[in-house]
Amino acid sequence: MTGALRTYRRVLLHRQYRVLWSAAVVSRAGDTVGFVALPLFVYATTRSPAAVSGLVIAEIAGALAGAALANPFVDHLPPRALLIGADGVRCIATAALAAWPSTASAYSVAFALAVGAGVFSPTSAALVPRLVPGHDLTAANALQWTAGVVLQLVLAPIAGLLVAAASARVPFALNSASFAASALILVGLPPQPALAAGHAKRRHAL
């Protein structure tokens, strides 16, 4: 356990990776809040399990669309721009829902959040090998996964309590703020060429 902690600490000494990891943690926090708050909000406003099922369908459709978009874009567009763009879309969508909450807009936001996550996650994962040396790559990926699991365990019940005790506007506003914060953190990441361009340069060097 102590050895693993030392390894994680060494990985976080890589400044560029630390920027990416921090942004991913903040962005994942927004994903967790939205994942919990959206179905609770829809059920509270409709009292219909079918309406919640519709929300799940919107999320599945968004995840499929995000995967389809990520496939061509991740290799051919600068990764920092993709990450900031995914955060920007989700920030605007959740801010609009916080300002004008409705069941119909919740479906649109669920779709947008899933699309954004579908682009953000593979782009972030593909960028990690550029930011840490090979011997730290496994620890770097494990650190991102572990942070995501811990966030889900901690933030999911908090999001539910916020919806129940306050208003759905509160978690949606926090959701929007998390994506804005993630985008601002990513500004500190130096520009990187598109992944396909990086592969081509390495092949040429060889």
QUIVEN-V98178 format. One record per residue. N is the residue number from 0. SS is DSSP state (hx for helix, st for strand, lp for the rest). D_FIRST is the distance of its C-alpha to the first C-alpha in Angstrom with 1 decimal. Layout:
N_SS_D_FIRST, N_SS_D_FIRST
This chain:
0_lp_0.0, 1_hx_3.8, 2_hx_5.4, 3_hx_5.1, 4_hx_6.3, 5_hx_8.7, 6_hx_9.9, 7_hx_10.7, 8_hx_12.4, 9_hx_14.3, 10_hx_15.4, 11_hx_16.7, 12_lp_18.7, 13_lp_21.0, 14_hx_23.6, 15_hx_25.2, 16_hx_22.0, 17_hx_21.1, 18_hx_24.5, 19_hx_24.2, 20_hx_20.8, 21_hx_22.3, 22_hx_25.4, 23_hx_23.7, 24_hx_21.7, 25_hx_25.1, 26_hx_27.0, 27_hx_24.7, 28_hx_25.2, 29_hx_28.9, 30_hx_28.6, 31_hx_26.9, 32_hx_29.6, 33_hx_32.3, 34_hx_31.1, 35_hx_31.4, 36_hx_34.4, 37_hx_36.7, 38_hx_37.2, 39_hx_37.5, 40_hx_40.1, 41_hx_42.0, 42_hx_42.2, 43_hx_43.2, 44_hx_46.0, 45_hx_47.3, 46_lp_46.3, 47_lp_46.2, 48_hx_43.5, 49_hx_45.4, 50_hx_44.8, 51_hx_41.1, 52_hx_41.3, 53_hx_43.1, 54_hx_40.3, 55_hx_37.9, 56_hx_40.4, 57_hx_40.5, 58_hx_36.8, 59_hx_36.9, 60_hx_39.8, 61_hx_38.0, 62_hx_34.9, 63_hx_37.3, 64_hx_39.2, 65_hx_36.2, 66_hx_35.1, 67_hx_38.6, 68_hx_38.8, 69_hx_35.4, 70_hx_36.5, 71_hx_39.3, 72_hx_38.2, 73_hx_34.7, 74_hx_36.1, 75_hx_39.2, 76_lp_38.6, 77_lp_36.5, 78_hx_33.0, 79_hx_33.0, 80_hx_36.3, 81_hx_35.1, 82_hx_32.1, 83_hx_34.3, 84_hx_37.0, 85_hx_34.8, 86_hx_33.7, 87_hx_37.3, 88_hx_38.7, 89_hx_36.2, 90_hx_36.8, 91_hx_40.6, 92_hx_40.4, 93_hx_38.5, 94_hx_40.6, 95_hx_43.7, 96_hx_42.4, 97_hx_41.6, 98_hx_45.2, 99_lp_47.0, 100_lp_45.0, 101_lp_46.7, 102_hx_45.8, 103_hx_47.3, 104_hx_45.3, 105_hx_42.1, 106_hx_42.6, 107_hx_43.1, 108_hx_40.0, 109_hx_37.9, 110_hx_39.2, 111_hx_38.6, 112_hx_35.0, 113_hx_34.3, 114_hx_36.1, 115_hx_34.2, 116_hx_30.8, 117_hx_32.1, 118_hx_32.8, 119_hx_29.9, 120_hx_27.0, 121_hx_28.2, 122_hx_29.4, 123_hx_26.1, 124_hx_24.3, 125_hx_27.1, 126_hx_26.8, 127_hx_23.2, 128_hx_24.0, 129_hx_26.6, 130_hx_24.3, 131_lp_21.4, 132_lp_21.8, 133_hx_21.3, 134_hx_18.2, 135_hx_16.4, 136_hx_18.0, 137_hx_15.5, 138_hx_12.8, 139_hx_15.8, 140_hx_16.9, 141_hx_13.6, 142_hx_13.5, 143_hx_17.0, 144_hx_16.6, 145_hx_13.8, 146_hx_16.0, 147_hx_18.9, 148_hx_17.6, 149_hx_16.6, 150_hx_20.1, 151_hx_21.8, 152_hx_20.5, 153_hx_21.4, 154_hx_24.6, 155_hx_26.3, 156_hx_27.4, 157_hx_28.3, 158_hx_30.5, 159_hx_32.2, 160_hx_33.0, 161_hx_34.5, 162_hx_36.8, 163_hx_37.8, 164_hx_38.3, 165_lp_39.6, 166_lp_40.7, 167_hx_39.4, 168_hx_40.4, 169_hx_37.6, 170_hx_34.6, 171_hx_36.7, 172_hx_37.2, 173_hx_33.5, 174_hx_32.8, 175_hx_35.4, 176_hx_34.0, 177_hx_30.5, 178_hx_32.0, 179_hx_34.2, 180_hx_31.3, 181_hx_29.3, 182_hx_32.5, 183_hx_33.0, 184_hx_29.5, 185_hx_30.3, 186_lp_33.4, 187_lp_31.2, 188_lp_30.1, 189_lp_32.6, 190_lp_34.9, 191_lp_34.0, 192_lp_36.5, 193_lp_36.5, 194_hx_34.1, 195_hx_37.1, 196_hx_38.6, 197_hx_35.5, 198_hx_35.5, 199_hx_39.2, 200_hx_38.7, 201_hx_36.1, 202_hx_38.5, 203_hx_41.4, 204_hx_39.5, 205_lp_38.8
